[in-house]
Amino acid sequence: MTKKRILIVEDESIIAMDEAQIVGDLGYEVIGLVMTGEEAVEQAGRDKPDLVLMDIKLPGEMDGRDATRKIRELYRIPVIYVTAHRVWKRWEPQDAPLPEGIGHVSKPFTRSELKTEIERLIG
């Protein structure tokens, strides 16, 4: 059985490496670590991951929400927002349902929280 492939988008390298370790421990393959929304869209188009873990606050012209919209529009790849709870509250009302193909975990998250969201979106 082929491992599901996940792209990690995180501008803090230590957090990105921690996320990569957790994703690998859960049995998924990390296909890349990128730091900007622009890089995320480019690599998603080139490598077609099964899922993207996306930080919302990213440097550059394109934040995580912009990158997610582009990735969903162009490639229909599911995305899990991985962000601080205080940041998330500014982006989404707590009672608003997430669009199809979108998940969310708040930093710091547990392995089981991330596993649940990944399985919900890609099995």
Secondary structure, 3 states (H helix, E strand, C coil): CCCCEEEEECCCHHHHHHHHHHHHHCCCEEEEEECCHHHHHHHHHHHCCCEEEECCCCCCCCCHHHHHHHHHHHHCCCEEEEEEHHHHHHHCCCCCCCCCCEEEEEECCCHHHHHHHHHHHHC
